Amino acid sequence: MGNVLIVDSNLSSCTKISDIVTNMQHNAVDVQTLESGLSKAMTGEFDLVFLSATLSGGSGLACTGQILSIPSPPEIIVMGEPDSDIAERAIKNGAWDYLQKPILTKPVIQAVNRIFRYRAGIQASPTPSVSLKRKEIIGTSRQMEQCLATVTKAANSNANVLITGDTGTGKEIFARAIHANSLRANAPFIVVDCAALPATLVESVLFGHEKGSFTGADKTVRGLISQAHGGTLFLDEVGEMDLNLQKAFLRVLQEHRYRPVGCKNEAYSDFRVIAATNRNPDQMVEQKLFRKDLLYRLNAIPLCLPTLKARIDDLEELVTRLMEAACNRLGTETKGVSQDFIHTLGLYDWPGNVRELINTLESAASEAFYEPILFTKHLPEHFRILMARSAMAPPGEHVREPHGISQPEETEALPPFREFRESALARAEERYLKTLMKATQGNIKKACSVSSLGRTRLYTLLKKHGVDRMGWSNQSQEAKS
């Protein structure tokens, strides 16, 4: 016997579902407002909640996440008008199912039976406690916990995994976490960049080749599939894979057998596939850009990563952890962050997700190179404009990002690290020298004492960065120096 909550402003719907549930020997409670329904659902006393998408006092659909965030949450069935978009939103929000109104008896009985069989199975076979290695996966939001649950499931399986998500959400990090927590952890993790496979050498790169099989093949080379034997083959940006290669790879995926270029015999490789893409694979299938049969093979365990904006609750923890790494890369002491700095970051939509956050933190850390704490003033201009607009906006009004700000393309987002570091250091050195000259009024002797630089080194740096000490001194000060 289970406990069922029905939340619907329509009293007749509540009565009908309550009668069905009671006749099935379960306890039923019904309420007619969102406030009452949410209050009861959050007690954790119910196994199943029938939740109307539209209610007196607000949207039931918008509350699914809050209900599912409690310990041992109930299953949720959302009810509403025949609307495929609302049904899709309900499922994405974590609902078990979506039932159309007016409610019919048979679908309710089927749903209730399935849910209680499912929950009985969980109680009979409790999930073993698993210590997940998740060093680079940061966050404790509900969205992250759901992703980590899938990582745990995938790590305990040998099934193929398809990771989808916007650029910058950390698809490779999650792929490596699945590998690191699996039985294949001590075997290779081989990355295949599907967007960069050379068309003329793709078979050689993947399958390997025999010596003398083509011009320039002066030795036998193992392909990536052979190198992944016993481990994981990570197909990065699998949506960019050529259709002809998709056909060839499908057979390899099915049989785990392949033929190196120039070899008469087939070879075998025991690999597990994790694929990732920032594109919509279902749309690609509809557009004839991706093979449906290959998608079925890859998508045994789907993992969809949320955008940074969708898990903004993780922002402060992300900033703390990523700031330490950013400062290490820049060669500076780890910097603290002020609350106005965090608040300003929270106003932004983050189209580039965590990868853009990393770039922003490195930029802010280099801007405040010698300063121990970061404030909004250290952020790029468009963040400060966003902060200013927020301060003037009426309460509750969404603040749009400043006009004229175009997000960099993926290929432009990150310069080579050496180039970035040299540029950041140059800017920091120039600011330091200007401040030094202003503080010492251009007095070289005093500047050397303050900065602990030798006279020759200081003159070299001033010349390098075009800092004119004469702008801070008069002729008498020049003579004294």
C-alpha positions in Angstrom: 0.0 0.0 0.0 1.3 3.4 -1.0 0.5 7.1 -0.4 -0.7 9.2 -3.3 -1.1 13.0 -3.5 -3.4 14.6 -6.1 -2.9 18.3 -6.7 -5.5 19.8 -9.1 -7.8 22.8 -9.0 -10.5 20.8 -10.7 -12.3 19.0 -7.9 -13.9 16.4 -10.2 -10.5 15.3 -11.5 -9.2 15.0 -7.9 -12.3 12.9 -6.9 -11.9 10.6 -10.0 -8.2 9.9 -9.4 -8.7 9.5 -5.7 -11.5 6.9 -6.3 -9.2 5.0 -8.7 -6.3 5.0 -6.3 -8.4 4.0 -3.3 -9.9 1.1 -5.2 -6.3 0.0 -5.9 -5.8 -0.3 -2.1 -3.6 2.9 -1.9 -4.1 5.9 0.3 -5.1 9.1 -1.5 -5.0 12.8 -0.4 -6.2 15.6 -2.7 -5.7 19.4 -2.5 -6.8 22.1 -4.9 -4.1 24.8 -4.7 -0.4 24.9 -5.6 0.6 26.2 -2.1 -1.2 23.3 -0.3 0.1 20.7 -2.8 3.7 21.9 -2.5 3.5 22.0 1.3 2.3 18.4 1.5 4.6 17.0 -1.3 7.6 18.5 0.5 6.9 16.5 3.6 8.3 13.3 1.9 5.3 11.3 3.0 4.1 10.4 -0.5 5.2 7.9 -3.1 3.4 9.4 -6.0 2.1 12.9 -6.9 -0.4 13.6 -9.6 0.3 17.2 -10.4 -1.8 19.5 -12.7 0.3 21.6 -15.0 -1.8 24.6 -14.3 -3.1 25.4 -10.8 -4.7 28.1 -8.8 -1.7 30.1 -7.5 0.9 29.2 -10.1 2.4 26.6 -12.4 2.6 23.0 -11.2 5.0 22.2 -13.9 7.5 24.7 -12.5 7.4 23.0 -9.1 8.6 19.6 -10.2 12.2 20.4 -9.6 11.5 21.6 -6.0 9.6 18.4 -5.2 12.2 16.1 -6.7 15.0 17.9 -4.7 13.8 16.5 -1.3 15.4 13.3 0.1 13.6 10.1 -1.2 11.4 12.2 -3.5 8.0 10.9 -4.9 7.4 10.0 -8.5 5.5 12.8 -10.4 2.8 12.4 -13.0 2.0 15.8 -14.6 -1.5 16.2 -16.0 -2.6 18.8 -18.6 -4.1 19.6 -21.9 -3.0 17.8 -25.1 0.1 19.8 -25.7 3.3 18.1 -26.9 5.5 21.0 -25.8 4.2 20.9 -22.2 4.6 17.1 -22.2 8.2 17.5 -23.3 8.9 20.1 -20.6 7.3 17.8 -17.9 9.6 14.9 -18.9 12.7 17.1 -19.0 11.8 18.4 -15.6 11.9 14.9 -14.2 8.3 13.8 -14.4 7.6 10.0 -14.7 4.8 10.6 -17.2 2.4 13.1 -18.7 -1.4 12.3 -18.8 -3.8 14.2 -20.9 -7.0 15.7 -19.6 -9.8 14.7 -19.3 -8.3 11.9 -17.2 -9.2 8.4 -18.2 -9.3 5.4 -15.8 -7.0 3.0 -17.7 -3.9 5.2 -18.1 -4.1 6.1 -14.3 -4.3 2.4 -13.3 -1.4 1.5 -15.6 0.8 4.4 -14.4 0.1 3.7 -10.7 0.9 0.0 -11.1 4.1 0.7 -13.0 5.3 3.2 -10.4 4.7 1.0 -7.4 6.4 -2.0 -9.1 9.3 0.3 -9.8 9.6 1.6 -6.2 9.1 -1.9 -4.8 12.1 -3.1 -6.9 14.2 -0.3 -5.6 13.4 -1.2 -2.0 14.1 -4.8 -2.6 17.5 -4.1 -4.3 19.0 -1.0 -2.7 21.7 0.8 -4.7 25.1 -0.1 -3.2 27.1 2.8 -1.8 29.6 4.1 -4.3 32.4 6.5 -3.8 32.5 8.3 -7.1 35.8 9.8 -8.3 34.6 13.3 -9.4 37.6 15.5 -8.9 36.9 17.8 -11.9 33.1 17.7 -11.7 32.2 20.6 -9.5 28.7 21.3 -8.1 26.0 19.9 -5.8 22.9 21.3 -7.5 20.0 19.0 -8.3 21.0 19.0 -12.0 24.5 17.9 -11.1 23.3 15.2 -8.7 21.1 13.8 -11.5 24.1 13.8 -13.9 26.3 12.1 -11.3 23.6 9.4 -10.8 23.9 8.7 -14.6 27.7 8.7 -14.3 27.4 6.1 -11.6 25.0 4.0 -13.6 27.3 4.2 -16.7 30.4 3.4 -14.7 28.8 0.2 -13.5 27.8 -0.8 -17.0 29.7 -1.6 -20.2 27.0 0.0 -22.4 27.8 2.8 -24.8 27.1 6.4 -23.6 26.1 9.4 -25.6 26.8 12.7 -23.8 25.0 15.8 -25.2 25.2 19.4 -24.1 26.1 22.9 -25.2 29.7 23.8 -25.9 31.6 24.4 -22.7 29.4 22.2 -20.4 32.2 19.7 -19.8 31.4 16.7 -21.9 35.0 15.3 -22.0 35.3 15.8 -18.2 32.2 13.6 -17.7 33.4 11.0 -20.2 36.7 10.7 -18.3 34.8 10.4 -15.0 32.8 7.5 -16.4 36.0 5.8 -17.5 37.8 6.5 -14.2 35.0 4.9 -12.2 34.5 1.9 -14.5 36.2 -1.5 -14.5 38.2 -0.2 -17.5 39.8 2.6 -15.4 43.4 1.1 -15.6 43.1 0.7 -19.4 43.6 3.5 -22.1 41.2 6.4 -22.6 41.6 7.2 -26.3 40.2 10.4 -27.7 39.0 10.6 -31.3 38.4 14.2 -32.5 35.7 13.4 -35.1 35.8 17.0 -36.4 39.5 16.9 -37.1 39.9 13.5 -38.7 41.8 14.0 -42.0 39.6 12.7 -44.9 42.5 11.1 -46.7 44.0 9.4 -43.7 40.9 8.6 -41.6 41.0 4.8 -42.1 44.7 4.8 -41.2 44.2 6.9 -38.1 41.3 4.8 -36.8 42.3 1.3 -38.0 46.1 1.6 -38.4 48.1 0.5 -41.3 50.8 -2.0 -42.4 54.3 -1.0 -43.5 54.3 -0.2 -47.2 50.5 -0.1 -47.5 50.7 3.4 -49.1 53.3 6.0 -50.0 55.0 7.2 -46.8 53.9 4.2 -44.7 57.5 3.3 -43.7 56.4 1.3 -40.6 53.4 -0.5 -39.2 51.2 1.8 -37.1 48.4 0.9 -34.6 45.2 2.8 -35.1 43.2 4.5 -32.3 40.7 1.6 -32.2 43.6 -0.8 -31.5 45.0 1.5 -28.9 41.7 1.5 -27.1 41.7 -2.3 -26.5 40.5 -3.0 -23.0 39.6 0.6 -22.4 37.4 3.4 -23.6 37.1 5.0 -27.1 35.9 8.6 -26.7 34.3 10.0 -29.9 34.4 13.7 -29.4 32.0 15.8 -31.5 30.6 12.6 -33.1 28.0 14.8 -34.8 30.8 15.9 -37.2 31.6 12.4 -38.3 31.4 11.9 -42.1 28.4 9.8 -43.3 30.7 7.3 -45.1 32.8 6.9 -41.9 29.6 6.4 -39.9 28.7 3.4 -42.1 32.2 1.9 -41.6 32.3 2.6 -37.9 28.8 1.1 -37.4 30.2 -2.4 -38.3 33.2 -1.9 -36.1 30.9 -0.9 -33.2 28.8 -4.0 -33.8 31.5 -6.6 -34.3 34.5 -5.0 -32.6 36.5 -6.1 -35.6 38.3 -4.0 -38.1 40.9 -4.3 -40.9 44.1 -2.2 -40.8 45.0 -0.6 -44.1 47.1 -3.0 -46.2 46.3 -6.0 -43.9 44.7 -9.2 -45.2 43.3 -10.2 -41.8 40.8 -8.6 -39.4 41.8 -7.6 -35.9 39.8 -7.5 -32.7 39.5 -4.7 -30.2 37.6 -4.8 -26.9 36.6 -1.2 -26.4 33.7 0.7 -24.8 32.4 3.8 -26.6 31.5 7.1 -25.1 30.4 9.7 -27.6 29.8 13.4 -27.2 28.2 16.1 -29.3 26.9 19.7 -28.9 24.4 19.1 -31.7 20.9 17.6 -31.5 21.4 14.0 -32.8 17.6 13.5 -33.4 17.5 16.5 -35.6 20.6 15.3 -37.4 18.9 12.0 -38.1 15.8 13.8 -39.5 18.1 15.9 -41.7 19.9 12.8 -43.0 23.1 14.0 -41.5 23.5 11.1 -39.0 22.6 7.4 -39.3 19.7 6.3 -37.2 21.1 2.9 -36.6 24.4 4.3 -35.4 22.6 6.7 -33.0 20.7 3.7 -31.5 24.1 2.0 -30.9 25.7 5.0 -29.3 22.7 6.1 -27.2 22.3 3.1 -24.8 22.9 5.4 -21.8 22.0 9.1 -22.6 23.6 11.8 -20.5 22.4 15.4 -21.1 24.5 18.1 -19.4 22.8 21.2 -18.2 24.0 24.7 -19.1 25.7 26.8 -16.4 22.7 29.1 -16.3 20.5 26.1 -15.5 22.7 25.2 -12.5 23.5 28.7 -11.3 23.3 27.4 -7.7 26.8 25.9 -8.4 28.3 29.2 -9.4 30.0 30.2 -6.1 31.6 26.7 -5.7 32.7 26.7 -9.3 34.3 30.2 -8.9 36.1 29.1 -5.7 37.6 25.9 -7.3 38.3 27.4 -10.7 39.9 30.5 -9.4 42.6 28.4 -7.6 43.3 26.7 -10.9 43.3 29.9 -12.9 45.8 31.6 -10.5 48.0 28.6 -10.6 48.1 28.8 -14.4 48.9 32.6 -14.2 51.6 32.0 -11.5 49.9 34.2 -8.9 48.7 33.6 -5.4 45.1 32.3 -5.2 42.8 35.3 -5.0 39.7 35.8 -2.9 36.4 37.0 -4.4 33.9 39.5 -3.1 30.2 39.0 -2.9 29.6 41.7 -5.5 31.9 39.8 -7.9 29.8 36.6 -7.4 26.5 38.6 -7.7 27.6 40.1 -11.0 28.6 36.7 -12.4 25.2 35.4 -11.4 23.4 38.1 -13.5 25.1 36.8 -16.7 23.5 34.2 -19.0 26.8 32.3 -19.8 26.3 31.2 -23.4 29.8 29.7 -23.3 29.0 27.8 -20.0 31.8 26.7 -17.7 34.5 27.2 -20.4 33.5 30.8 -20.7 33.6 31.1 -16.9 37.1 29.8 -16.8 38.2 32.4 -19.4 36.4 35.2 -17.5 38.1 34.2 -14.2 41.5 34.1 -15.8 40.9 37.5 -17.3 39.8 39.0 -14.0 42.8 37.4 -12.2 45.2 38.9 -14.7 43.5 42.3 -14.4 44.0 42.2 -10.7 47.4 40.6 -10.9 48.9 42.1 -7.7 45.6 42.5 -5.9 44.5 39.8 -3.4 40.7 40.1 -3.8 38.6 40.3 -7.0 35.7 42.8 -7.3 33.3 43.6 -10.1 35.8 46.3 -11.3 38.1 43.5 -12.4 35.6 41.9 -14.7 35.3 42.8 -18.5 33.3 45.9 -19.3 30.1 44.1 -20.3 29.8 42.5 -16.9 30.1 45.9 -15.2 27.5 47.3 -17.5 25.2 44.4 -16.6 25.7 45.2 -12.9 24.9 48.9 -13.4 21.7 48.0 -15.3 20.7 45.6 -12.6 21.0 48.3 -10.0 18.6 50.5 -11.9 16.1 47.8 -13.0 12.8 47.5 -11.1 12.6 44.5 -8.7 11.9 41.2 -10.6 12.7 42.6 -14.1 15.1 40.6 -16.2 18.2 42.6 -17.1 19.3 42.1 -20.7 23.0 41.8 -21.6 24.5 45.0 -23.1 24.0 45.5 -26.8 26.9 44.9 -29.2 28.5 42.1 -27.2 29.1 39.1 -29.5 30.2 35.9 -27.9 33.4 34.4 -29.5 33.0 31.4 -31.7 34.4 28.1 -30.2 37.5 28.4 -32.3 38.1 31.9 -30.9 37.3 31.3 -27.3 40.8 30.2 -26.1 44.1 31.6 -27.4 47.2 29.4 -27.0 48.1 29.4 -23.2 51.5 30.8 -23.7 50.1 33.7 -25.7 47.4 34.4 -23.1 49.9 34.3 -20.2 52.4 36.6 -21.9 49.6 39.0 -22.8 48.3 38.9 -19.2 51.7 39.4 -17.7 52.5 42.3 -20.1 49.3 44.1 -19.1 50.0 43.5 -15.4 53.6 44.7 -15.7 52.5 47.9 -17.5 49.9 48.7 -14.9 52.4 48.1 -12.1 55.0 50.3 -13.7 52.6 53.2 -14.2 51.4 52.9 -10.6 55.0 52.7 -9.4 56.0 55.9 -11.4 53.0 57.7 -10.1 53.7 56.7 -6.5 57.4 57.6 -6.6 56.9 60.7 -8.8 59.3 59.2 -11.4 62.2 59.0 -8.9 64.2 56.0 -10.1 66.1 55.5 -6.9 62.9 55.4 -4.9 61.2 53.2 -7.5 64.1 50.7 -7.3 63.8 50.6 -3.5 60.0 50.0 -3.6 60.0 47.5 -6.4 63.2 45.7 -5.5 64.3 46.0 -9.1 67.8 47.0 -10.2 68.2 50.3 -12.0 69.1 48.6 -15.4 66.2 46.2 -15.1 63.7 48.9 -14.3 64.9 51.1 -17.2 64.5 48.0 -19.5 60.9 47.4 -18.4 59.9 51.1 -18.7 61.2 51.1 -22.2 59.6 47.8 -23.1 56.1 48.9 -22.0 56.5 52.5 -23.1 56.0 54.0 -19.7 57.4 57.5 -19.6 58.7 58.3 -16.1 59.1 62.0 -17.1 55.4 62.3 -17.1 55.5 61.9 -13.3 58.6 64.0 -12.6 60.0 67.5 -13.0 63.5 68.5 -14.1 64.7 68.8 -10.5 63.5 65.3 -9.6 65.2 64.1 -12.8 68.5 65.6 -11.6 68.2 64.0 -8.2 67.7 60.6 -9.7 
